[in-house]
Amino acid sequence: MGRRRGIMSDRLKEEIAKELGFYDTVQQEGWGGIKSRDAGNMVKRAIEIAEQNMQKGRS
């Protein structure tokens, strides 16, 4: 089975990692080096951003 393609762009993931304070880990160890809690927080933040963008689109 092939590897699943990510939905978030690398740029968005990097921006969120910087915002949440674990981008240095990503640079040193790659995405596999982050804690599962950080990954969850990253997804939560991405959803918040998407919801904000949807609200802007409705205005």
PDB file of N, CA, C and O in Angstrom:
ATOM      1  N   MET A   1       0.845  -1.177   0.000  1.00  0.00           N
ATOM      2  CA  MET A   1       0.000   0.000   0.000  1.00  0.00           C
ATOM      3  C   MET A   1       0.887   1.236   0.000  1.00  0.00           C
ATOM      4  O   MET A   1       1.857   1.295   0.756  1.00  0.00           O
ATOM      5  N   GLY A   2       0.574   2.224  -0.835  1.00  0.00           N
ATOM      6  CA  GLY A   2       1.363   3.442  -0.948  1.00  0.00           C
ATOM      7  C   GLY A   2       1.180   4.362   0.233  1.00  0.00           C
ATOM      8  O   GLY A   2       0.239   4.227   1.015  1.00  0.00           O
ATOM      9  N   ARG A   3       2.076   5.278   0.344  1.00  0.00           N
ATOM     10  CA  ARG A   3       2.011   6.252   1.421  1.00  0.00           C
ATOM     11  C   ARG A   3       0.953   7.300   1.121  1.00  0.00           C
ATOM     12  O   ARG A   3       0.849   7.763  -0.014  1.00  0.00           O
ATOM     13  N   ARG A   4       0.174   7.676   2.112  1.00  0.00           N
ATOM     14  CA  ARG A   4      -0.872   8.672   1.909  1.00  0.00           C
ATOM     15  C   ARG A   4      -0.264  10.049   1.720  1.00  0.00           C
ATOM     16  O   ARG A   4       0.716  10.406   2.375  1.00  0.00           O
ATOM     17  N   ARG A   5      -0.843  10.801   0.834  1.00  0.00           N
ATOM     18  CA  ARG A   5      -0.374  12.163   0.585  1.00  0.00           C
ATOM     19  C   ARG A   5      -1.008  13.098   1.599  1.00  0.00           C
ATOM     20  O   ARG A   5      -2.209  13.011   1.856  1.00  0.00           O
ATOM     21  N   GLY A   6      -0.219  13.985   2.176  1.00  0.00           N
ATOM     22  CA  GLY A   6      -0.718  14.916   3.178  1.00  0.00           C
ATOM     23  C   GLY A   6      -1.648  15.959   2.582  1.00  0.00           C
ATOM     24  O   GLY A   6      -1.522  16.330   1.415  1.00  0.00           O
ATOM     25  N   ILE A   7      -2.559  16.413   3.380  1.00  0.00           N
ATOM     26  CA  ILE A   7      -3.512  17.428   2.944  1.00  0.00           C
ATOM     27  C   ILE A   7      -2.928  18.824   3.144  1.00  0.00           C
ATOM     28  O   ILE A   7      -3.133  19.713   2.317  1.00  0.00           O
ATOM     29  N   MET A   8      -2.202  19.014   4.242  1.00  0.00           N
ATOM     30  CA  MET A   8      -1.618  20.327   4.517  1.00  0.00           C
ATOM     31  C   MET A   8      -0.343  20.507   3.709  1.00  0.00           C
ATOM     32  O   MET A   8       0.439  19.572   3.541  1.00  0.00           O
ATOM     33  N   SER A   9      -0.147  21.711   3.215  1.00  0.00           N
ATOM     34  CA  SER A   9       1.091  22.007   2.494  1.00  0.00           C
ATOM     35  C   SER A   9       2.256  22.051   3.483  1.00  0.00           C
ATOM     36  O   SER A   9       2.069  22.284   4.677  1.00  0.00           O
ATOM     37  N   ASP A  10       3.441  21.825   2.967  1.00  0.00           N
ATOM     38  CA  ASP A  10       4.631  21.890   3.822  1.00  0.00           C
ATOM     39  C   ASP A  10       4.772  23.280   4.422  1.00  0.00           C
ATOM     40  O   ASP A  10       5.158  23.422   5.582  1.00  0.00           O
ATOM     41  N   ARG A  11       4.464  24.293   3.648  1.00  0.00           N
ATOM     42  CA  ARG A  11       4.588  25.672   4.140  1.00  0.00           C
ATOM     43  C   ARG A  11       3.654  25.917   5.321  1.00  0.00           C
ATOM     44  O   ARG A  11       4.052  26.521   6.317  1.00  0.00           O
ATOM     45  N   LEU A  12       2.409  25.446   5.209  1.00  0.00           N
ATOM     46  CA  LEU A  12       1.455  25.618   6.305  1.00  0.00           C
ATOM     47  C   LEU A  12       1.918  24.860   7.541  1.00  0.00           C
ATOM     48  O   LEU A  12       1.848  25.386   8.652  1.00  0.00           O
ATOM     49  N   LYS A  13       2.386  23.640   7.362  1.00  0.00           N
ATOM     50  CA  LYS A  13       2.873  22.860   8.501  1.00  0.00           C
ATOM     51  C   LYS A  13       4.037  23.567   9.183  1.00  0.00           C
ATOM     52  O   LYS A  13       4.102  23.619  10.412  1.00  0.00           O
ATOM     53  N   GLU A  14       4.950  24.110   8.394  1.00  0.00           N
ATOM     54  CA  GLU A  14       6.097  24.815   8.968  1.00  0.00           C
ATOM     55  C   GLU A  14       5.659  26.063   9.723  1.00  0.00           C
ATOM     56  O   GLU A  14       6.173  26.343  10.806  1.00  0.00           O
ATOM     57  N   GLU A  15       4.713  26.817   9.160  1.00  0.00           N
ATOM     58  CA  GLU A  15       4.220  28.021   9.833  1.00  0.00           C
ATOM     59  C   GLU A  15       3.576  27.678  11.167  1.00  0.00           C
ATOM     60  O   GLU A  15       3.806  28.358  12.167  1.00  0.00           O
ATOM     61  N   ILE A  16       2.772  26.624  11.182  1.00  0.00           N
ATOM     62  CA  ILE A  16       2.109  26.225  12.422  1.00  0.00           C
ATOM     63  C   ILE A  16       3.128  25.717  13.431  1.00  0.00           C
ATOM     64  O   ILE A  16       3.027  26.031  14.617  1.00  0.00           O
ATOM     65  N   ALA A  17       4.104  24.942  12.984  1.00  0.00           N
ATOM     66  CA  ALA A  17       5.145  24.450  13.887  1.00  0.00           C
ATOM     67  C   ALA A  17       5.907  25.608  14.509  1.00  0.00           C
ATOM     68  O   ALA A  17       6.239  25.563  15.694  1.00  0.00           O
ATOM     69  N   LYS A  18       6.188  26.635  13.735  1.00  0.00           N
ATOM     70  CA  LYS A  18       6.869  27.816  14.276  1.00  0.00           C
ATOM     71  C   LYS A  18       5.981  28.503  15.300  1.00  0.00           C
ATOM     72  O   LYS A  18       6.442  28.890  16.373  1.00  0.00           O
ATOM     73  N   GLU A  19       4.702  28.653  14.964  1.00  0.00           N
ATOM     74  CA  GLU A  19       3.751  29.310  15.856  1.00  0.00           C
ATOM     75  C   GLU A  19       3.628  28.555  17.184  1.00  0.00           C
ATOM     76  O   GLU A  19       3.530  29.173  18.244  1.00  0.00           O
ATOM     77  N   LEU A  20       3.632  27.230  17.126  1.00  0.00           N
ATOM     78  CA  LEU A  20       3.456  26.417  18.327  1.00  0.00           C
ATOM     79  C   LEU A  20       4.766  26.117  19.051  1.00  0.00           C
ATOM     80  O   LEU A  20       4.754  25.573  20.155  1.00  0.00           O
ATOM     81  N   GLY A  21       5.901  26.470  18.431  1.00  0.00           N
ATOM     82  CA  GLY A  21       7.174  26.402  19.128  1.00  0.00           C
ATOM     83  C   GLY A  21       7.945  25.102  19.026  1.00  0.00           C
ATOM     84  O   GLY A  21       8.822  24.854  19.853  1.00  0.00           O
ATOM     85  N   PHE A  22       7.655  24.261  18.045  1.00  0.00           N
ATOM     86  CA  PHE A  22       8.439  23.031  17.915  1.00  0.00           C
ATOM     87  C   PHE A  22       9.090  22.888  16.544  1.00  0.00           C
ATOM     88  O   PHE A  22       9.447  21.781  16.141  1.00  0.00           O
ATOM     89  N   TYR A  23       9.246  23.987  15.833  1.00  0.00           N
ATOM     90  CA  TYR A  23       9.871  23.932  14.512  1.00  0.00           C
ATOM     91  C   TYR A  23      11.332  23.525  14.586  1.00  0.00           C
ATOM     92  O   TYR A  23      11.845  22.891  13.664  1.00  0.00           O
ATOM     93  N   ASP A  24      12.006  23.881  15.668  1.00  0.00           N
ATOM     94  CA  ASP A  24      13.416  23.475  15.811  1.00  0.00           C
ATOM     95  C   ASP A  24      13.541  21.955  15.844  1.00  0.00           C
ATOM     96  O   ASP A  24      14.500  21.406  15.302  1.00  0.00           O
ATOM     97  N   THR A  25      12.600  21.275  16.464  1.00  0.00           N
ATOM     98  CA  THR A  25      12.593  19.807  16.475  1.00  0.00           C
ATOM     99  C   THR A  25      12.405  19.270  15.063  1.00  0.00           C
ATOM    100  O   THR A  25      13.060  18.306  14.666  1.00  0.00           O
ATOM    101  N   VAL A  26      11.512  19.893  14.310  1.00  0.00           N
ATOM    102  CA  VAL A  26      11.265  19.470  12.924  1.00  0.00           C
ATOM    103  C   VAL A  26      12.545  19.619  12.105  1.00  0.00           C
ATOM    104  O   VAL A  26      12.887  18.735  11.320  1.00  0.00           O
ATOM    105  N   GLN A  27      13.244  20.723  12.283  1.00  0.00           N
ATOM    106  CA  GLN A  27      14.480  20.950  11.540  1.00  0.00           C
ATOM    107  C   GLN A  27      15.550  19.924  11.905  1.00  0.00           C
ATOM    108  O   GLN A  27      16.289  19.463  11.035  1.00  0.00           O
ATOM    109  N   GLN A  28      15.636  19.569  13.171  1.00  0.00           N
ATOM    110  CA  GLN A  28      16.682  18.659  13.634  1.00  0.00           C
ATOM    111  C   GLN A  28      16.354  17.193  13.372  1.00  0.00           C
ATOM    112  O   GLN A  28      17.234  16.418  12.997  1.00  0.00           O
ATOM    113  N   GLU A  29      15.077  16.804  13.568  1.00  0.00           N
ATOM    114  CA  GLU A  29      14.716  15.396  13.541  1.00  0.00           C
ATOM    115  C   GLU A  29      13.701  15.034  12.456  1.00  0.00           C
ATOM    116  O   GLU A  29      13.418  13.855  12.242  1.00  0.00           O
ATOM    117  N   GLY A  30      13.161  16.028  11.781  1.00  0.00           N
ATOM    118  CA  GLY A  30      12.103  15.769  10.804  1.00  0.00           C
ATOM    119  C   GLY A  30      10.747  15.677  11.490  1.00  0.00           C
ATOM    120  O   GLY A  30      10.645  15.780  12.712  1.00  0.00           O
ATOM    121  N   TRP A  31       9.712  15.484  10.685  1.00  0.00           N
ATOM    122  CA  TRP A  31       8.354  15.442  11.227  1.00  0.00           C
ATOM    123  C   TRP A  31       8.141  14.249  12.143  1.00  0.00           C
ATOM    124  O   TRP A  31       7.289  14.302  13.031  1.00  0.00           O
ATOM    125  N   GLY A  32       8.892  13.178  11.950  1.00  0.00           N
ATOM    126  CA  GLY A  32       8.768  12.008  12.805  1.00  0.00           C
ATOM    127  C   GLY A  32       9.274  12.235  14.218  1.00  0.00           C
ATOM    128  O   GLY A  32       9.009  11.427  15.108  1.00  0.00           O
ATOM    129  N   GLY A  33       9.992  13.315  14.431  1.00  0.00           N
ATOM    130  CA  GLY A  33      10.565  13.595  15.743  1.00  0.00           C
ATOM    131  C   GLY A  33       9.655  14.384  16.667  1.00  0.00           C
ATOM    132  O   GLY A  33       9.977  14.562  17.842  1.00  0.00           O
ATOM    133  N   ILE A  34       8.517  14.863  16.156  1.00  0.00           N
ATOM    134  CA  ILE A  34       7.650  15.653  17.032  1.00  0.00           C
ATOM    135  C   ILE A  34       6.796  14.735  17.896  1.00  0.00           C
ATOM    136  O   ILE A  34       6.547  13.582  17.546  1.00  0.00           O
ATOM    137  N   LYS A  35       6.358  15.262  19.017  1.00  0.00           N
ATOM    138  CA  LYS A  35       5.517  14.500  19.938  1.00  0.00           C
ATOM    139  C   LYS A  35       4.109  14.388  19.356  1.00  0.00           C
ATOM    140  O   LYS A  35       3.676  15.247  18.588  1.00  0.00           O
ATOM    141  N   SER A  36       3.416  13.344  19.721  1.00  0.00           N
ATOM    142  CA  SER A  36       2.054  13.162  19.225  1.00  0.00           C
ATOM    143  C   SER A  36       1.153  14.304  19.692  1.00  0.00           C
ATOM    144  O   SER A  36       0.221  14.689  18.986  1.00  0.00           O
ATOM    145  N   ARG A  37       1.422  14.832  20.854  1.00  0.00           N
ATOM    146  CA  ARG A  37       0.638  15.967  21.351  1.00  0.00           C
ATOM    147  C   ARG A  37       0.843  17.185  20.440  1.00  0.00           C
ATOM    148  O   ARG A  37      -0.109  17.902  20.130  1.00  0.00           O
ATOM    149  N   ASP A  38       2.098  17.412  20.014  1.00  0.00           N
ATOM    150  CA  ASP A  38       2.377  18.525  19.109  1.00  0.00           C
ATOM    151  C   ASP A  38       1.682  18.322  17.763  1.00  0.00           C
ATOM    152  O   ASP A  38       1.154  19.268  17.179  1.00  0.00           O
ATOM    153  N   ALA A  39       1.688  17.083  17.281  1.00  0.00           N
ATOM    154  CA  ALA A  39       1.006  16.793  16.015  1.00  0.00           C
ATOM    155  C   ALA A  39      -0.485  17.062  16.150  1.00  0.00           C
ATOM    156  O   ALA A  39      -1.098  17.628  15.245  1.00  0.00           O
ATOM    157  N   GLY A  40      -1.060  16.670  17.251  1.00  0.00           N
ATOM    158  CA  GLY A  40      -2.486  16.929  17.493  1.00  0.00           C
ATOM    159  C   GLY A  40      -2.786  18.406  17.576  1.00  0.00           C
ATOM    160  O   GLY A  40      -3.786  18.873  17.032  1.00  0.00           O
ATOM    161  N   ASN A  41      -1.919  19.152  18.260  1.00  0.00           N
ATOM    162  CA  ASN A  41      -2.108  20.596  18.356  1.00  0.00           C
ATOM    163  C   ASN A  41      -1.964  21.266  16.996  1.00  0.00           C
ATOM    164  O   ASN A  41      -2.629  22.260  16.707  1.00  0.00           O
ATOM    165  N   MET A  42      -1.085  20.708  16.166  1.00  0.00           N
ATOM    166  CA  MET A  42      -0.897  21.251  14.824  1.00  0.00           C
ATOM    167  C   MET A  42      -2.175  21.054  14.002  1.00  0.00           C
ATOM    168  O   MET A  42      -2.601  21.968  13.296  1.00  0.00           O
ATOM    169  N   VAL A  43      -2.776  19.890  14.087  1.00  0.00           N
ATOM    170  CA  VAL A  43      -4.020  19.624  13.366  1.00  0.00           C
ATOM    171  C   VAL A  43      -5.132  20.523  13.881  1.00  0.00           C
ATOM    172  O   VAL A  43      -5.904  21.079  13.101  1.00  0.00           O
ATOM    173  N   LYS A  44      -5.209  20.665  15.205  1.00  0.00           N
ATOM    174  CA  LYS A  44      -6.228  21.532  15.809  1.00  0.00           C
ATOM    175  C   LYS A  44      -6.081  22.969  15.290  1.00  0.00           C
ATOM    176  O   LYS A  44      -7.074  23.611  14.947  1.00  0.00           O
ATOM    177  N   ARG A  45      -4.862  23.462  15.235  1.00  0.00           N
ATOM    178  CA  ARG A  45      -4.616  24.831  14.757  1.00  0.00           C
ATOM    179  C   ARG A  45      -4.956  24.961  13.276  1.00  0.00           C
ATOM    180  O   ARG A  45      -5.501  25.980  12.851  1.00  0.00           O
ATOM    181  N   ALA A  46      -4.637  23.934  12.488  1.00  0.00           N
ATOM    182  CA  ALA A  46      -4.965  23.960  11.058  1.00  0.00           C
ATOM    183  C   ALA A  46      -6.479  24.028  10.859  1.00  0.00           C
ATOM    184  O   ALA A  46      -6.958  24.729   9.968  1.00  0.00           O
ATOM    185  N   ILE A  47      -7.227  23.306  11.681  1.00  0.00           N
ATOM    186  CA  ILE A  47      -8.694  23.357  11.603  1.00  0.00           C
ATOM    187  C   ILE A  47      -9.193  24.748  11.964  1.00  0.00           C
ATOM    188  O   ILE A  47     -10.095  25.274  11.312  1.00  0.00           O
ATOM    189  N   GLU A  48      -8.614  25.347  12.996  1.00  0.00           N
ATOM    190  CA  GLU A  48      -9.005  26.709  13.380  1.00  0.00           C
ATOM    191  C   GLU A  48      -8.765  27.688  12.235  1.00  0.00           C
ATOM    192  O   GLU A  48      -9.611  28.535  11.949  1.00  0.00           O
ATOM    193  N   ILE A  49      -7.613  27.570  11.584  1.00  0.00           N
ATOM    194  CA  ILE A  49      -7.290  28.448  10.462  1.00  0.00           C
ATOM    195  C   ILE A  49      -8.283  28.242   9.327  1.00  0.00           C
ATOM    196  O   ILE A  49      -8.747  29.211   8.726  1.00  0.00           O
ATOM    197  N   ALA A  50      -8.612  26.993   9.029  1.00  0.00           N
ATOM    198  CA  ALA A  50      -9.570  26.692   7.953  1.00  0.00           C
ATOM    199  C   ALA A  50     -10.944  27.271   8.280  1.00  0.00           C
ATOM    200  O   ALA A  50     -11.611  27.826   7.407  1.00  0.00           O
ATOM    201  N   GLU A  51     -11.366  27.141   9.536  1.00  0.00           N
ATOM    202  CA  GLU A  51     -12.659  27.693   9.939  1.00  0.00           C
ATOM    203  C   GLU A  51     -12.670  29.213   9.818  1.00  0.00           C
ATOM    204  O   GLU A  51     -13.662  29.796   9.380  1.00  0.00           O
ATOM    205  N   GLN A  52     -11.572  29.854  10.205  1.00  0.00           N
ATOM    206  CA  GLN A  52     -11.479  31.311  10.079  1.00  0.00           C
ATOM    207  C   GLN A  52     -11.563  31.727   8.619  1.00  0.00           C
ATOM    208  O   GLN A  52     -12.232  32.706   8.286  1.00  0.00           O
ATOM    209  N   ASN A  53     -10.885  30.985   7.746  1.00  0.00           N
ATOM    210  CA  ASN A  53     -10.914  31.300   6.320  1.00  0.00           C
ATOM    211  C   ASN A  53     -12.303  31.104   5.733  1.00  0.00           C
ATOM    212  O   ASN A  53     -12.720  31.851   4.848  1.00  0.00           O
ATOM    213  N   MET A  54     -13.019  30.097   6.225  1.00  0.00           N
ATOM    214  CA  MET A  54     -14.381  29.879   5.747  1.00  0.00           C
ATOM    215  C   MET A  54     -15.293  31.025   6.172  1.00  0.00           C
ATOM    216  O   MET A  54     -16.151  31.463   5.406  1.00  0.00           O
ATOM    217  N   GLN A  55     -15.100  31.507   7.400  1.00  0.00           N
ATOM    218  CA  GLN A  55     -15.903  32.633   7.904  1.00  0.00           C
ATOM    219  C   GLN A  55     -15.640  33.890   7.087  1.00  0.00           C
ATOM    220  O   GLN A  55     -16.564  34.649   6.797  1.00  0.00           O
ATOM    221  N   LYS A  56     -14.383  34.111   6.716  1.00  0.00           N
ATOM    222  CA  LYS A  56     -14.038  35.274   5.894  1.00  0.00           C
ATOM    223  C   LYS A  56     -14.705  35.181   4.535  1.00  0.00           C
ATOM    224  O   LYS A  56     -15.124  36.192   3.972  1.00  0.00           O
ATOM    225  N   GLY A  57     -14.807  33.965   4.005  1.00  0.00           N
ATOM    226  CA  GLY A  57     -15.415  33.754   2.707  1.00  0.00           C
ATOM    227  C   GLY A  57     -16.909  34.014   2.709  1.00  0.00           C
ATOM    228  O   GLY A  57     -17.482  34.365   1.678  1.00  0.00           O
ATOM    229  N   ARG A  58     -17.539  33.844   3.855  1.00  0.00           N
ATOM    230  CA  ARG A  58     -18.981  34.057   3.979  1.00  0.00           C
ATOM    231  C   ARG A  58     -19.328  35.530   4.166  1.00  0.00           C
ATOM    232  O   ARG A  58     -20.456  35.941   3.893  1.00  0.00           O
ATOM    233  N   SER A  59     -18.382  36.313   4.621  1.00  0.00           N
ATOM    234  CA  SER A  59     -18.648  37.745   4.915  1.00  0.00           C
ATOM    235  C   SER A  59     -18.834  38.555   3.662  1.00  0.00           C
ATOM    236  O   SER A  59     -19.063  39.762   3.736  1.00  0.00           O
TER     237      SER A  59
END
